[in-house]
């Protein structure tokens, strides 16, 4: 268990807090590229800061303080120009660096004063990669934005899904290194939710954890597998500092503030070989919102894998009280992760880079991660081969990860897979 003060070190993310300063050393996904095509301005809240993300008419992305430094008007209702974002109240214009570059009245009536040269608002770097928009809130120079290998995989249908979770980011991230919960929260609970009482899923017999450059791995053996199984020899990745990577998808847990988390997921579904070549430009990757409550009942949604995880996270409270925990042997990975964060806080305090930071551009190209399903994802399978693989075949008929897949995305996914749409939902 942790003391209250140690728990606060892990959970408080505001500027100036130890964890807030640590997390600001990493790029955070904040939106999908496709989100800004129809409406080029989006308000975002990130690590306790209220900001506005935008794409100007010249194609440059920016992230600035939500409130105009003139009279504190809301820039999320501003409008973009060829360069920058303009306040709709008095027309002051800011570029992506936060510099005020135009003040229509002042520039006309008192050009000799050049007031705009002295006006600057908070601004942070933004970069696009993998169909996502990433923000960096830390000290410059910024590290490399990791170019994970799967961003370059071909012949896959990709989609980005976001959900807002009403709890602290850290209890979400701890889920990333918890193998046993799959047996109970997903397999057995789903069975009971379906009205059945058994048989339960094969039980876990052995779990293990190890560390690598970009995070930790968990490995498991169940009653139906052995030490030759890929989930033991390769495992799954707790990607540093705030992500789960399974091969088929990433799940980032982005701190909105101390009691709210933005779940940002990036999914890759390899199309059957009969559908190759399949090309999906980054700006065409659909981004959609997945609800966490059933509007008819007000209850948490239980039908999808990640919604089940969300229930576990919010059930621990807005901020989990770790002083009341009783950890077991299967929680060794969680202990390892916490120790690494405490160490990284000390490293950042000493002015050094924490775990997983990439500074060398020459190695930041298609950076490899452990992938248990590599053949399926990189080489592909035919439809007949997919039909023989229970997990792979499920992707041909449904989207099990998150609820609320829009009809247009369902249609696009089915078209990519070359299958006919029926009355049976894909999700």
C-alpha positions, 0 to 999 in steps of 0.5 A: 500500500502507499501513503497518501503523500506517495499516492498524490505524487502519482496522481496529481498532474497540474503544472509544477507537481512532480508527476505533472512535470514528468508527464510534460516530458512526453508527447500526448495524443489529444485528437484525431487529424480528421476531427479538425477537417470540418471544424478546424478549432477544438477546445481541449483540457490537458493536465489541468490546462484549458487550451484550444487546438486548431488548424489554420488555413495554411495547414499549420496546427497550433495549441494555445491558451483558451483565453485571449490575453486581451480581454479573456474571450474564449478562443474556441469560438475564434476563427482561423486565418491563413496564419493563426487563430483570431479572437472573435471579440476584437480580432487579435490574431495569434500564430502557433508560437503564441505571438500576437501578430495582428491587432486591427484597431491598434495597428491602424490607429497607433502603429507606432506603438506596436503593442502586438510585439509585446503580447504573447499567449501560452502555446505548445508544439503540435505534430501529426503522426499516425492520424493523431494530433500530438501535443508537447507541454514540456521544456524545449527542445522537445524529444522526438515524437515516437514513430512506432512501427505500426504507424507504417503498417500497410493494408489495415483499416484504422480508426481512432476512438475517444472516451472521457473517463471520470477518474484519475489517469493512474488507475487507468494506466495500472490496468495496462500491466494487469494480466489476470483481469482479462480472465475475470472482467472480460471473459467470465463477467461477459459470460455472466452478463450473457446469462450463463453460469459457465464454463468459466475461462481457463484460469491463469497459472503463471504470470511474469513481468519484465522491463524494456527500453519503452516500458514493461511487458506482462506475460501469462500462461493459462490452463489452455496454453503453455510456455510456447504460447506467444502471450508467454514468449512475447507478451503484451506491452505497458508502453511508457508512460501512459499507454497499453499496446496490444499489437492490434491497438494502442490505448493512451490514458491522457490526463485531463486533470486530476479526476478526468482522463481522456482515453485515446485508442488507435486501432489497426485491423489487417484486411484479408489478403484478397482486399489488398492493396488497401490504402487509408491516408492518415487524414482519412482515419475516422475519429469517433466518440465512444460513450461510457453510459447507457442513455436509457438507464444511466448505467455504465455500458458493459457490452464492450471490452474497454467499457468493462475496463472503464467500470473498473477504473471509475469504481475505484473512485475519482482518485483511488485510495491506494493506502487501503489496497492489499496487493497480491503476487499477480500485482508485481507488475503494478509495483514495478511500474510505480517504482519506475514512476517514483524513480522518473520523478527523481530523474526529472527533478535532477534535470535528466530525461526519464524512461522512454524518451527518444532524442536521436532522430536516426533511431526514431524510424518505425521503432519496433515493439513486442507484438504477439500477433505479428504475422496476422498484422504484418503479413495478413491472412486470407478470408479462409485463414481468418475464418479458422482463427477465432480471434481474427475471424471476430474482426470480420463481423464485429468491433468488440472493443468500444461501444457506439461505432458510427454507421459510417465507420461500420460501413467503411470497415466492412468495405475495407474487409470486402464483406457484405453489410447485413442487418447484423451490426459490426459492433 
